[in-house]
């Protein structure tokens, strides 16, 4: 899996999929769009991924070579884009009508451009029997207004990674399974050890974990008309939950200013007891903090009364202005077919989005002396049965998160009551729809 030092590379977040909201990049440099024609008259497909080099260079070279062998009239030009630069670069390329042909994005950001009609409508291009090979709830995450804009690729679901030493010091026998249990554990850990139970970010443009927690707690975020539906009893209770944790001193103050990467730093340094993360981080923790890794256990991800679990999806989209639409669809389906998804899932320690690949024994059976990483793979695969994209696919999903997080912060700092914060957040979101 991807190995990092001090997490200065953001590729781990690509594979983790924790950021259901994209980090806004200030980069203005351009990736060369290359040529759409190859020597000998073959069509050239320009394929963009997000910071998968050099860890997966060999995998993609082999995959591309196999595709070109099977499709001699098509050549693939692979361009790997830094994670933090992708949003700006794809926006620039699409606006200039010089886009790549196949792009690796996620549904959250891709849906924003789908709302601007940037992507090819795949319903007429992907046969029903091919579409049915993907997990239905995951395919649904790549639709907007009833139209399919993306082809699912790889998936991740969160785990609760926990420090057994800190739990023992606090007198806690098992990790919390729900947010209600987490609040109790947070108080007990603070009282007994002086440390925090966990870190979660309220920075508007960072992780969507808090917004997802609302849905897990039973909150309906928007109604059928796209208007705010969280100005409700469950919505106010969810606001109150996070405000109470902060005001009681059970969340680090930098939760208002630091992004999710800080959660990993705190866990690795032994300052927090829990980390909501993907199984691929277990190897990274082992490299960066072996003593913490040795004391780490794993449990299913936290949820609310609904029992809903998060899944993060990476997908393939095809810009409408591609000059090679049919060839692009063929390549995107090749990258995401059963065989190639299973191979990539094994290489990257992620989960596949096709039914057949997920049914492989690799995701079900582990030896009696299995490592924590192997056990994590089975837990996360099992979670897909209850997993879904928790936040709605919206053209302006970043604005919804911004309205909620900024008003949550105001309530945490005592600048607004919870009722006022909920009301203002709803009004701010609704103003974007008028």
CORPE-V218868 format. One record per residue. RES is the residue in one small letter. SS is DSSP state (H for helix, E for strand, C for the rest). D_CENTER is the distance of its C-alpha to the mean C-alpha in whole Angstrom. Layout:
# CORPE-V218868
res:RES ss:SS d_center:D_CENTER
res:RES ss:SS d_center:D_CENTER
This chain:
# CORPE-V218868
res:x ss:C d_center:17
res:x ss:C d_center:16
res:x ss:C d_center:18
res:x ss:C d_center:18
res:x ss:C d_center:21
res:x ss:C d_center:20
res:x ss:C d_center:17
res:x ss:C d_center:18
res:x ss:C d_center:16
res:x ss:C d_center:13
res:x ss:H d_center:12
res:x ss:H d_center:11
res:x ss:H d_center:8
res:x ss:H d_center:7
res:x ss:H d_center:8
res:x ss:H d_center:6
res:x ss:C d_center:3
res:x ss:C d_center:4
res:x ss:C d_center:5
res:x ss:C d_center:5
res:x ss:C d_center:8
res:x ss:C d_center:9
res:x ss:C d_center:12
res:x ss:C d_center:15
res:x ss:C d_center:17
res:x ss:C d_center:21
res:x ss:C d_center:21
res:x ss:C d_center:24
res:x ss:C d_center:25
res:x ss:C d_center:25
res:x ss:C d_center:24
res:x ss:C d_center:27
res:x ss:C d_center:26
res:x ss:C d_center:29
res:x ss:C d_center:31
res:x ss:C d_center:31
res:x ss:E d_center:34
res:x ss:C d_center:35
res:x ss:H d_center:38
res:x ss:H d_center:40
res:x ss:H d_center:39
res:x ss:C d_center:36
res:x ss:E d_center:33
res:x ss:E d_center:30
res:x ss:E d_center:26
res:x ss:E d_center:24
res:x ss:E d_center:21
res:x ss:E d_center:18
res:x ss:E d_center:15
res:x ss:E d_center:13
res:x ss:C d_center:15
res:x ss:C d_center:16
res:x ss:C d_center:19
res:x ss:C d_center:21
res:x ss:C d_center:19
res:x ss:C d_center:19
res:x ss:H d_center:22
res:x ss:H d_center:24
res:x ss:H d_center:22
res:x ss:H d_center:22
res:x ss:H d_center:25
res:x ss:H d_center:26
res:x ss:H d_center:24
res:x ss:H d_center:25
res:x ss:H d_center:29
res:x ss:H d_center:29
res:x ss:H d_center:28
res:x ss:H d_center:30
res:x ss:H d_center:33
res:x ss:H d_center:32
res:x ss:C d_center:32
res:x ss:C d_center:35
res:x ss:C d_center:35
res:x ss:E d_center:31
res:x ss:E d_center:30
res:x ss:E d_center:27
res:x ss:E d_center:26
res:x ss:E d_center:23
res:x ss:E d_center:21
res:x ss:E d_center:19
res:x ss:E d_center:17
res:x ss:C d_center:16
res:x ss:H d_center:13
res:x ss:H d_center:14
res:x ss:H d_center:17
res:x ss:H d_center:15
res:x ss:H d_center:15
res:x ss:H d_center:18
res:x ss:H d_center:20
res:x ss:H d_center:18
res:x ss:H d_center:20
res:x ss:H d_center:23
res:x ss:H d_center:23
res:x ss:H d_center:23
res:x ss:H d_center:25
res:x ss:C d_center:28
res:x ss:C d_center:28
res:x ss:C d_center:27
res:x ss:C d_center:24
res:x ss:C d_center:23
res:x ss:C d_center:23
res:x ss:E d_center:20
res:x ss:E d_center:16
res:x ss:E d_center:13
res:x ss:E d_center:10
res:x ss:E d_center:8
res:x ss:H d_center:9
res:x ss:H d_center:9
res:x ss:H d_center:11
res:x ss:H d_center:13
res:x ss:H d_center:14
res:x ss:H d_center:16
res:x ss:H d_center:18
res:x ss:H d_center:18
res:x ss:C d_center:20
res:x ss:C d_center:22
res:x ss:C d_center:23
res:x ss:C d_center:22
res:x ss:E d_center:20
res:x ss:C d_center:23
res:x ss:C d_center:23
res:x ss:H d_center:22
res:x ss:H d_center:24
res:x ss:H d_center:28
res:x ss:C d_center:26
res:x ss:C d_center:25
res:x ss:C d_center:27
res:x ss:H d_center:27
res:x ss:H d_center:27
res:x ss:H d_center:24
res:x ss:H d_center:22
res:x ss:C d_center:23
res:x ss:C d_center:22
res:x ss:E d_center:18
res:x ss:C d_center:17
res:x ss:H d_center:18
res:x ss:H d_center:15
res:x ss:H d_center:13
res:x ss:H d_center:15
res:x ss:H d_center:16
res:x ss:C d_center:12
res:x ss:C d_center:13
res:x ss:E d_center:17
res:x ss:E d_center:18
res:x ss:C d_center:21
res:x ss:C d_center:22
res:x ss:E d_center:21
res:x ss:E d_center:19
res:x ss:C d_center:18
res:x ss:C d_center:15
res:x ss:E d_center:16
res:x ss:E d_center:13
res:x ss:E d_center:12
res:x ss:E d_center:10
res:x ss:E d_center:8
res:x ss:E d_center:7
res:x ss:C d_center:8
res:x ss:C d_center:9
res:x ss:E d_center:13
res:x ss:E d_center:15
res:x ss:E d_center:17
res:x ss:E d_center:20
res:x ss:E d_center:24
res:x ss:H d_center:26
res:x ss:H d_center:29
res:x ss:H d_center:28
res:x ss:H d_center:28
res:x ss:H d_center:31
res:x ss:H d_center:32
res:x ss:H d_center:31
res:x ss:C d_center:33
res:x ss:C d_center:30
res:x ss:C d_center:30
res:x ss:C d_center:27
res:x ss:C d_center:23
res:x ss:C d_center:22
res:x ss:C d_center:21
res:x ss:E d_center:20
res:x ss:H d_center:20
res:x ss:H d_center:24
res:x ss:H d_center:24
res:x ss:H d_center:22
res:x ss:H d_center:24
res:x ss:H d_center:27
res:x ss:H d_center:26
res:x ss:H d_center:25
res:x ss:H d_center:29
res:x ss:H d_center:30
res:x ss:H d_center:28
res:x ss:H d_center:29
res:x ss:H d_center:33
res:x ss:H d_center:33
res:x ss:H d_center:32
res:x ss:C d_center:31
res:x ss:C d_center:28
res:x ss:E d_center:24
res:x ss:C d_center:22
res:x ss:C d_center:19
res:x ss:C d_center:17
res:x ss:C d_center:15
res:x ss:C d_center:15
res:x ss:C d_center:16
res:x ss:C d_center:16
res:x ss:C d_center:15
res:x ss:C d_center:13
res:x ss:C d_center:11
res:x ss:C d_center:8
res:x ss:C d_center:9
res:x ss:H d_center:9
res:x ss:H d_center:13
res:x ss:H d_center:13
res:x ss:H d_center:11
res:x ss:H d_center:14
res:x ss:H d_center:16
res:x ss:H d_center:16
res:x ss:H d_center:16
res:x ss:C d_center:19
res:x ss:C d_center:21
res:x ss:C d_center:20
res:x ss:C d_center:20
res:x ss:C d_center:19
res:x ss:E d_center:20
res:x ss:C d_center:23
res:x ss:C d_center:24
res:x ss:C d_center:26
res:x ss:C d_center:23
res:x ss:C d_center:24
res:x ss:E d_center:23
res:x ss:C d_center:24
res:x ss:C d_center:22
res:x ss:C d_center:26
res:x ss:C d_center:27
res:x ss:H d_center:28
res:x ss:H d_center:25
res:x ss:H d_center:23
res:x ss:H d_center:26
res:x ss:H d_center:25
res:x ss:H d_center:21
res:x ss:H d_center:22
res:x ss:H d_center:25
res:x ss:H d_center:23
res:x ss:H d_center:21
res:x ss:H d_center:25
res:x ss:H d_center:27
res:x ss:H d_center:25
res:x ss:H d_center:25
res:x ss:H d_center:28
res:x ss:C d_center:29
res:x ss:C d_center:28
res:x ss:C d_center:25
res:x ss:C d_center:23
res:x ss:C d_center:23
res:x ss:H d_center:24
res:x ss:H d_center:22
res:x ss:H d_center:19
res:x ss:H d_center:20
res:x ss:C d_center:20
res:x ss:C d_center:18
res:x ss:C d_center:14
res:x ss:C d_center:12
res:x ss:H d_center:14
res:x ss:H d_center:17
res:x ss:H d_center:16
res:x ss:H d_center:16
res:x ss:H d_center:19
res:x ss:H d_center:20
res:x ss:H d_center:20
res:x ss:H d_center:21
res:x ss:C d_center:24
res:x ss:C d_center:25
res:x ss:C d_center:25
res:x ss:E d_center:22
res:x ss:C d_center:22
res:x ss:E d_center:19
res:x ss:E d_center:15
res:x ss:E d_center:12
res:x ss:E d_center:10
res:x ss:C d_center:10
res:x ss:C d_center:13
res:x ss:H d_center:13
res:x ss:H d_center:14
res:x ss:H d_center:17
res:x ss:H d_center:19
res:x ss:H d_center:18
res:x ss:H d_center:19
res:x ss:H d_center:22
res:x ss:H d_center:23
res:x ss:H d_center:23
res:x ss:C d_center:24
res:x ss:H d_center:26
res:x ss:H d_center:28
res:x ss:H d_center:25
res:x ss:H d_center:23
res:x ss:H d_center:26
res:x ss:C d_center:26
res:x ss:E d_center:23
res:x ss:E d_center:22
res:x ss:E d_center:19
res:x ss:E d_center:19
res:x ss:E d_center:17
res:x ss:C d_center:14
res:x ss:C d_center:16
res:x ss:E d_center:16
res:x ss:C d_center:19
res:x ss:C d_center:22
res:x ss:C d_center:20
res:x ss:C d_center:19
res:x ss:C d_center:16
res:x ss:E d_center:12
res:x ss:E d_center:9
res:x ss:C d_center:7
res:x ss:E d_center:4
res:x ss:E d_center:6
res:x ss:E d_center:7
res:x ss:E d_center:11
res:x ss:E d_center:14
res:x ss:E d_center:16
res:x ss:C d_center:20
res:x ss:E d_center:22
res:x ss:C d_center:25
res:x ss:C d_center:27
res:x ss:C d_center:26
res:x ss:C d_center:30
res:x ss:C d_center:29
res:x ss:H d_center:27
res:x ss:H d_center:28
res:x ss:H d_center:28
res:x ss:H d_center:24
res:x ss:H d_center:24
res:x ss:H d_center:25
res:x ss:H d_center:23
res:x ss:H d_center:20
res:x ss:H d_center:21
res:x ss:H d_center:23
res:x ss:H d_center:19
res:x ss:C d_center:18
res:x ss:C d_center:21
res:x ss:H d_center:21
res:x ss:H d_center:23
res:x ss:H d_center:21
res:x ss:H d_center:17
res:x ss:H d_center:19
res:x ss:H d_center:20
res:x ss:H d_center:17
res:x ss:H d_center:15
res:x ss:H d_center:18
res:x ss:H d_center:18
res:x ss:H d_center:15
res:x ss:C d_center:14
res:x ss:C d_center:12
res:x ss:E d_center:12
res:x ss:E d_center:14
res:x ss:C d_center:14
res:x ss:E d_center:18
res:x ss:H d_center:20
res:x ss:H d_center:22
res:x ss:H d_center:20
res:x ss:H d_center:18
res:x ss:C d_center:22
res:x ss:C d_center:23
res:x ss:H d_center:25
res:x ss:H d_center:22
res:x ss:H d_center:20
res:x ss:C d_center:23
res:x ss:C d_center:25
res:x ss:C d_center:26
res:x ss:C d_center:29
res:x ss:C d_center:31
res:x ss:C d_center:30
res:x ss:C d_center:26
res:x ss:C d_center:24
res:x ss:H d_center:22
res:x ss:H d_center:19
res:x ss:H d_center:21
res:x ss:H d_center:21
res:x ss:H d_center:17
res:x ss:H d_center:17
res:x ss:H d_center:19
res:x ss:H d_center:17
res:x ss:H d_center:14
res:x ss:H d_center:15
res:x ss:H d_center:18
res:x ss:H d_center:15
res:x ss:C d_center:14
res:x ss:C d_center:17
res:x ss:C d_center:16
res:x ss:E d_center:12
res:x ss:E d_center:11
res:x ss:C d_center:9
res:x ss:C d_center:11
res:x ss:C d_center:11
res:x ss:C d_center:14
res:x ss:C d_center:13
res:x ss:C d_center:15
res:x ss:C d_center:17
res:x ss:C d_center:17
res:x ss:H d_center:14
res:x ss:H d_center:14
res:x ss:H d_center:17
res:x ss:H d_center:17
res:x ss:H d_center:15
res:x ss:H d_center:17
res:x ss:H d_center:20
res:x ss:H d_center:19
res:x ss:H d_center:18
res:x ss:H d_center:21
res:x ss:H d_center:23
res:x ss:H d_center:22
res:x ss:H d_center:23
res:x ss:H d_center:26
res:x ss:H d_center:27
res:x ss:H d_center:26
res:x ss:C d_center:28
res:x ss:C d_center:31
res:x ss:C d_center:31
res:x ss:C d_center:31
res:x ss:C d_center:31
res:x ss:H d_center:28
res:x ss:H d_center:30
res:x ss:H d_center:30
res:x ss:H d_center:27
res:x ss:H d_center:25
res:x ss:H d_center:28
res:x ss:H d_center:27
res:x ss:H d_center:24
res:x ss:H d_center:25
res:x ss:H d_center:27
res:x ss:H d_center:25
res:x ss:H d_center:23
res:x ss:H d_center:26
res:x ss:H d_center:27
res:x ss:H d_center:25
res:x ss:H d_center:25
res:x ss:C d_center:29
